[in-house]
Amino acid sequence: MLTVDFSRFPLAAGDRVLDLGCGAGRHAFECYRRGAQVVALDQNGEEIREVAKWFAAMKEAGEAPAGATATAMEGDALNLPFPDDSFDVVIISEVMEHIPDDKGVLAEMVRVLKPGGRIAVTVPRYGPEKVCWALSDAYHEVEGGHIRIYKADELLGKMRQAGLKPYGTHHAHALHAPYWWLKCAFGVDNDQALPVKAYHKLLVWDIMKKPALTRITEQLLNPVVGKSFVAYATKPHAPKVDA
């Protein structure tokens, strides 16, 4: 399940990509399939080890084209172990809402992104996220949980302050918003509640089968209740200085 829309965020074979806070690796895997040179970075060592196993399995199965590379590594988003201007593309999906120093993370991403490079940022959308917070304190008052809710203009403003030039936005995962409302209403750790189990089955079916009805329904609902807000931006080239 991808949050970044690669039809709006073009990726070329050979692009050097950083998936920052990669989690289980969903965007890193897609970039690898598209022929990129991928670095998947996360502070969670257990998840990174799983991502590395999947990279190896994908290579063995021939899922990535010739020339594509993939590396999984532990790292700190506030102190990235890369030189300036290292990547053509940076993706950070559903991460910034967890990090107290979000401006510091943006600064690091801009530092390692090449001039002319592209960045995709996704965060929980303000409206659906406010419902989750209202329904359940446990949803956000946990270690490593969500510490803020972004309004779209706030996130775009911070991206501009970091030196980025936003060029597009959209919302995603409308069908997932009600699932999280149910989780919050019945208990975020209570996966056995009948409404939660039933809706989870629907989501799994939708992800696996991709039926036209639910795809069209979600596209229509995304502008209204899309669970995620997605913003795309570029890093401008530095202005030329006359000799």
N, C-alpha and C positions, 0 to 999 in steps of 0.2 A: 504494500500500500504506500504509494508515493505521495508526498505532500507537494514537492516541487514539480511543476509542470514543465517538462523539457521542451514542449513546443513553444513556450514563452522564454525559455532559458536555454538557448542553444549550446550544445556541447559537441566539440569536434574531436575526432580520433587523435590521440596524442596530447590532448590538453592535460596539464598537470592539475589535479583536483585535490583539494583538502576538504574532507567531510569532518567538520569539527564537532565534537560531541556526538560521534556517530551512533552511539547506542548499539542496537542489534545489527546495524549496517545496511539498512534498506536502500538508502540513497547511494552509498558507496558501491553496493553490488550493481545497481543500475548503471552507474558511471563506468564501472569495469566492463560491463556488457557492451557499452557503447565505445569501447576502445581507448578509454582515458588511462592516464598514469595516476593511480589513486593512492592517496594516503588517508586512511581512516584512523582518527585519533579520538581517544576518550580517556577519562581518568579512571574508569572502571576496568580493572585488569581482567576480571572474569569475562566481561562482555568482549573485550578486545581479543581474548584467546578464542572465543567462539567465532568472531568475525574472521580471524586468521584461518580457522579451520574451514569456514565456508569459502574463503578466497581460494584455498588450496583445492577444495572439491570442485569449484567452478573451473579452475584451470584444468584439472584432470578430466572434467566432462567436456572440455572444449567450448565452454559458454562465452569465453572472452576471445576477441579477435587477436590476431598476431600483432605484437607491439604493445598491447595493453599490459600494464603492470599494476600490482596491488600490494600494499603494505598496511598492516595493522599495528598500531603502537599506542602505548600509554603516554599521556602528556597532560600538561596544564594549559588550559585555554588562555590564561593570563600571562603565560611565559612560554610561547611556542618555540620549539627547538629548530627553527628554520631561519635562514637569512631573509633579509628584505627582498621583496619582489620575487618570491619563489613559485607562486601558483598563478595559473590562468583563471582558475575558478575556485571559489570558497562557498561551501554550503554549511549553514548552521540551522538545524531544524529542531524545534521544540526544546531549546536549550537555554536561551537567554533569560527566560522567566525563572530559571533556577539560580542564577548567578547574581550575587549582590553587586559586583562591579561590572555592570553591563557595558558601561562606557569603556572600561579597560579592555574587555573582550573585543569590542568593535575596533578599538585602536590597534590591537594585535592582528586582527583579521585584515585591516587595511594595510598594515605594515608588510605582511607577507604576500599580499595580492599585488600582481604586476600592474603597472599603469595600463589602462585599457581592459583590465580583467573584470570579471563579473562575479557578483555575490548574490546568494539567495538566503534570505532570513525568513524563518517561519516561527510564529508564536501562537499560543491560544488566543482566539478572538475575544474581544472585550465582553460582548453580550452573553454568549454561551458560558464563558468562564465565570462571569459574575453570578450566574445561576448556580453553578457548581459550588462556589464559595458560600453562597447563601444557604444551600441545602446541607452542607457538610463542612465542619471545621477540620475533620480528619483528612479531607481531600487535599488541603494545602498546609496544614500545621503538622508536617512530618519532616524529619531530617532529609534534606535534599529535595524538598517539595517546592511548589511554586511560591515565590515570595512577592510577586507583583503581577498585575494585570495590565497589559499594554492597551492603550487606545492607539488606533492606526496612526493618527497624526503625531503622537508622541514617539512612536518607533521610527517613523520616517524622519522626524526632526533630529533624533539622535544619530541616525545614519548620515544625514546631511552634515551634522556637526563633526562627524568623524572623517569627513572628506569624500563621502560617496555621493553619487548622483542617481537617485531612484528613477526607474523608468517604467515600472509597472507593478500592479498589485492585483490580488484576487483572494477569494476565500475557498476553502476546501473542506471536505469531510462532513458535509451536513448530516449524513446519516449517522455519524458517530456522536453528535451532540446529545441526542436523546439517550443513548447508551450511558453516557457519563452522568446525565441527570438521574437516571435510574440507579446507577451505582452509588451516587451521593445520597439519594433518598433512602435506599435500603441498606447502606453501609458499604464503604469503599472496599472493605475486605470480605464482603459477603457475596461470593460468586454463586451461591446456591439459591438465592432468591429467585422464584420462578420467573418474574418479568425480566430480570437480568439475564438468566440463562437463555430464555427464549429470544431476547433481542441479540444476544451474542451469537446464537446459531444463525440468525438472519445475517449478521455482519460477515460471519465466516463464509456462508453460502454466497453472499454478494462478492466477496473478495476472490473466491475460488472460481465462480461461474461467470461473473461480470455480465449478468443479464441486461438486456437493453432497457427494460423497464426501470430498474433501480439506477442505472447509469444516468438515464434522462431525468429521473426524479431528483437525484442528487445535484445534477447540474442546475436544475431549476431552483432548488432550495439553497444552494451554496451562498448566493448573495444575501439570503435572509438569516440562515442559522448555521452557516459553515463554521465548523469547530476551529479551524485554523485560519490565521491571516498570513498571507505570503507576500513578501516584498522583494523585488529584484532591483539591483543597482549596479552601476559600473564605477570603477575608480578612474577618474579623469587623468589624462596625461598632464604632466607638469607643463606650465606655459614656457615657451621658448624665451630665452633671455638673449637679447641682441648683444653682440660683442662690442 
